[in-house]
Amino acid sequence: MRTMVCMGYASLSKGDIEKVKTVEKEMGVTLLAYEVPTYSKLGDDDMKKIKDLEKDLGLSLVAYEV
């Protein structure tokens, strides 16, 4: 079994954004803030639907909690 981790952009408060900007300016870099997503816990029927769709589309899909 392979584990895949996909990250999405983090939601930051205005204060956190200012902290990031300060460090970016000090270091002369651009920082991106990511959050590790929460994967959906799917039953067998839902997994089959996703696997069938993956096969039909020829790609990989990941289910996240909303």
trRosetta pair geometry for C-beta under 8 A, 3 or more apart (Angstrom, degrees):
i j d omega theta_ij theta_ji phi_ij phi_ji
4 60 7.9 107 -20 149 173 144
4 62 6.8 -117 95 -93 126 127
5 36 6.4 -37 -164 -136 111 102
6 37 6.4 -6 83 16 80 126
6 62 5.9 148 18 63 140 172
7 34 3.8 43 150 174 134 127
7 35 6.3 159 -161 70 89 35
7 36 5.8 -53 -105 -93 91 47
7 37 6.8 -178 -120 -17 37 85
8 34 6.7 142 75 -152 25 79
8 35 5.9 -25 68 57 78 88
8 37 5.8 70 2 -66 107 106
9 32 7.2 -86 -115 -177 86 94
9 33 6.6 67 -164 82 68 72
9 34 6.3 -67 -107 -105 31 58
9 35 7.4 22 117 12 20 88
10 33 3.9 -75 40 134 121 102
10 34 5.8 146 -31 -166 93 4
10 35 4.4 120 -96 -38 79 94
11 35 7.5 -10 10 -26 70 142
12 16 4.0 -129 -169 92 101 123
12 17 5.0 130 114 -58 126 78
12 20 7.0 -22 -162 -10 167 136
12 33 5.8 63 -51 78 125 164
13 16 4.7 97 50 6 76 101
13 17 7.1 -135 94 -6 41 86
14 17 5.6 -52 -149 34 33 114
14 18 6.5 35 152 -20 65 103
15 18 5.8 -54 -152 33 32 111
15 19 6.6 35 150 -20 64 103
16 19 5.5 -51 -151 33 36 115
16 20 6.5 37 151 -19 67 102
16 33 7.8 71 145 -103 119 167
17 20 5.7 -54 -151 36 33 111
17 21 6.3 34 151 -20 66 106
18 21 5.6 -52 -145 37 33 113
18 22 6.4 39 153 -25 64 102
19 22 5.7 -52 -152 30 30 114
19 23 6.7 24 154 -12 63 105
20 23 6.0 -59 -152 40 32 106
20 24 6.2 37 150 -23 67 107
20 31 5.4 -134 -166 75 102 129
20 33 6.5 -79 -99 -47 151 120
21 24 5.5 -52 -145 35 32 116
21 25 6.3 32 156 -19 65 105
22 25 5.9 -57 -151 35 28 109
22 26 6.4 26 153 -17 64 108
23 26 5.6 -54 -144 38 33 112
23 27 6.0 11 164 -2 68 114
23 31 6.6 22 93 -17 113 148
24 27 6.4 -73 -143 49 22 95
24 28 7.8 110 168 -63 55 4
24 29 5.9 -115 -140 76 66 60
24 30 6.1 34 -141 -110 121 35
24 31 5.4 -126 -79 5 98 98
25 28 7.6 25 -172 -69 25 44
37 64 4.7 -56 172 -127 136 120
37 65 7.5 170 172 34 89 78
38 64 6.6 97 73 -163 56 77
38 65 4.3 -22 95 25 109 123
39 62 7.0 -85 -120 -178 99 94
39 63 6.5 78 -167 84 76 70
39 64 6.2 -72 -113 -107 41 52
39 65 7.2 72 115 -18 9 84
40 63 3.9 -62 35 130 123 108
40 64 6.2 96 -28 139 90 5
40 65 5.4 147 -81 -66 70 62
42 46 4.0 -122 -167 92 108 125
42 47 5.1 138 114 -57 122 79
42 50 7.1 7 168 -5 171 137
42 63 5.9 68 -48 68 129 158
43 46 5.2 92 54 14 71 101
43 47 7.0 -131 101 -6 35 92
44 47 5.6 -56 -145 36 30 113
44 48 6.4 33 156 -22 65 104
45 48 5.8 -54 -153 32 30 112
45 49 6.7 33 150 -20 63 103
46 49 5.5 -50 -152 32 36 114
46 50 6.5 33 152 -16 66 104
46 63 7.7 48 150 -83 120 170
47 50 5.8 -57 -150 39 33 109
47 51 6.1 31 154 -18 68 108
48 51 5.7 -55 -142 40 31 110
48 52 6.1 33 157 -20 65 106
49 52 5.9 -57 -149 36 27 111
49 53 6.4 24 153 -17 63 108
50 53 5.7 -56 -148 38 31 111
50 54 6.3 37 152 -23 66 104
50 61 5.5 -135 -165 77 101 128
50 63 6.5 -83 -96 -42 150 119
51 54 5.5 -48 -146 33 33 115
51 55 6.5 34 154 -19 63 103
52 55 5.8 -54 -151 35 31 111
52 56 6.3 30 151 -19 65 108
53 56 5.5 -54 -145 38 33 112
53 57 6.0 14 161 -4 68 112
53 61 6.5 10 96 -9 115 151
54 57 6.2 -68 -140 49 24 97
54 58 7.8 140 167 -38 54 5
54 59 6.3 -116 -147 79 71 48
54 60 6.0 26 -138 -112 122 36
54 61 5.4 -130 -78 6 96 98
55 58 7.5 24 -176 -70 26 45
57 61 7.9 75 55 -46 140 110
